[in-house]
Amino acid sequence: MSSQDRTTKKQKHTKSGAQGAYVTPEAHGGRISAFLKPQIVPVLVFLFALFFIMTFSNPALFLNDEWITVNQLHQLDQGMQVTVNEGKYGTFMNGTPAPYFEARHNLLGYTMMLPILSLPALKFFGLFGDQFRAVIVLLWSVLPAAMALLIDAYRPEWARWKGIRWTWGVIAASFVALLANLFLYSAWPFTAIDAPREVAAVVFTNHMLFALMATMIYLTCRTIFKDTWFSIFGTLACVSCSSYIFWAANAKDHILVAAMVAAVVLFLVRYICYHSQRDAALAFISAGLVAWARPEVGLTVFVAATAVYLWLAVSDKTIERSNIMQSLRTLTVPLWTVIGAIPLFINNVIVTGNPLVPAFWVYERKLVTVAAASSGSEVIGNAIQSVPAPE
């Protein structure tokens, strides 16, 4: 056997092998690389939006309403009930509720969507104790370097400007920024009893929601315009609003609602373009999640989405007397809203005792009394009796 034949046979054995161990160079990176390559721009939009909001936001509590969310998160984290304020925020040092909570019977009437979404961030930060801010600094410094490396790997034509490879400069600047932050770094009393750790968790969650919203806006623009750079311009035009920066840096649920509405719009636009019933179902599931975040907004979004969907169905003639089964399938798609609203119904049962009565109705004196009686909660009963109802 010649040397060439032996080499060919060896290559074939290596490629086929008993276990198929041969891996082509294109296969290196596996599933992650296969996902990133076609979706690299949305990933970059998410990372850039997260870096942007972390850079320019001023995390803090600005409004009294935010006391509700952070109290809910605190009591959820401690395994307490989440209907009556137990006093970490919005309470005087002697335990008396502040006027804001007095006017609300010392009750927490927001839905639990944002506190539940913020709980993983609170638990994660708790792993690092008083040094949790070092993790935030590290993440902030890594984001530009990660974007530069992704561009080098998946969009090398973007990595040069006038022949200069600018991505290496971004990586170097990220390292310098990390060193500067570490030089000025100081610990934060995360583990103290009265430390507002919940604020950090909720604000960081809003940062993530802001980045997710920007990504969904980009995907919507790409679906409409079919052009990457025009879609990026459309994303910047939609996101460039000072209100977004403000609401993504506090503990209100406005960015959460905006992100959920962006999901409804994205899937409706996809349905218009591709006529996929799956996209229509996802749009209505997202409408149900909007209702969990804000029931009154969710109802409005559901009505608007249903009107648009039915108008499109009639225009496309997917609702016809001659095809009853197809018409029934089309007409039942809006019922997917119920699936998305299941967390809302559970939330309502916990707070008001009725799946169809929203949590904010707990501020009505009669509903509060009924909820207290049905749950047998001494805490709720005491709160109702000790705080006078507003005139």
Salt bridges, closest charged atoms under 4 A:
ASP65 OD2 - LYS252 NZ 3.16
ASP77 OD1 - LYS123 NZ 2.71
ASP152 OD1 - ARG165 NH2 3.11
GLU198 OE2 - HIS74 ND1 3.19
GLU198 OE1 - LYS88 NZ 2.95
GLU198 OE2 - ARG197 NH1 3.81
ASP253 OD1 - HIS254 ND1 3.34
ASP253 OD2 - ARG294 NE 3.00
ASP279 OD1 - ARG270 NE 3.28
GLU296 OE2 - ARG294 NH1 3.42
ASP316 OD2 - HIS275 ND1 3.35
